Amino acid sequence: MPSFVLASASPARLATLRSAGVEPVVIVSGVDESQLDGLPPAELALQLAELKCAAVAVLAGLPDDALVLGCDSVLELDGQAHGKPSDAAEAVSRWRAMRGRTGVLHTGHCLREAGSGRVAAATASTTVHFADVTDEEIDAYVATGEPLHVAGAFTVDGLGGAFVTGIEGDHHNVVGVSLPLLRELVAELGASWTDLWTSPEEVSQAAPLA
C-alpha cells in the first residue's frame, strides 16, 4: 500500500482525509506563497498546490511509491483571488464585500508519486452563497480569529457555517480538499483509492503528529 503524504498544515484538510479513511503523514512545505501573483484565481490555486507538492516530494527518505498531495485554496470574488486575510481589518472588509453575494472557492490539487515524479493535478471549483450578515455579526466572527486562518476568511465546517446559505458543488472542496477529485487523481497515477484506506486498528496505533 503506498504511503500518503499531505503537504499542508491545514487541520481541516487533515480531518477531511481522516474522515474518508486516509491517514496521511503531514509534512509542511514552507513554500512562500507570495512568489506567485497576478494569475487568474483558479490558476493561482493550482500553481500554489504544485509548488507545495514539489517542495515536499523531493525530500529524502520518502518511499518511491509515496503519494504526495499539495493543495491550495483561494476565493474568487469580482474576478480577484482572495487567500487568508492579513489581519482583522482586512477580514472585516472582506466580509462586508462578500455578504449577501456569491463567490467561487477554487482548490488546486497536485498529487505526485515520489519515486517516478509522475504528477496528476487539477482544480476543483465550488460556488458559495454568503448570508447578508450584519456588521455586528461580522465583528463578532472576526473577533474569534477563525477567519484569519482560512482562505476567503470563512469556513463551512466551523463558526462560519451559519453565514453560508448554500453551496453548489463539492462541499469537501470548500473545507480544503475535494475527495471525488482526489480519487480521480489517485487513479490517474495507477493507484487505488480504496488501498489508501486505513483500518481502524492502524488508526488507533498511529503515532501522533509532531
Secondary structure, DSSP 8 states (H G I E B T S, - for coil): ---EEE----HHHHHHHHHTTB--EE------GGG--S--HHHHHHHHHHHHHHHHHTSTT--TT-EEEEEEEEEEETTEEE-S-SSHHHHHHHHHHHTTSEEEEEEEEEEEETTT--EEEEEEEEEEEE----HHHHHHHHHTSGGGGSGGG--SSSGGGGGEEEEES-HHHHHT--HHHHHHHHHHTT--GGGGB--HHHHHH-----
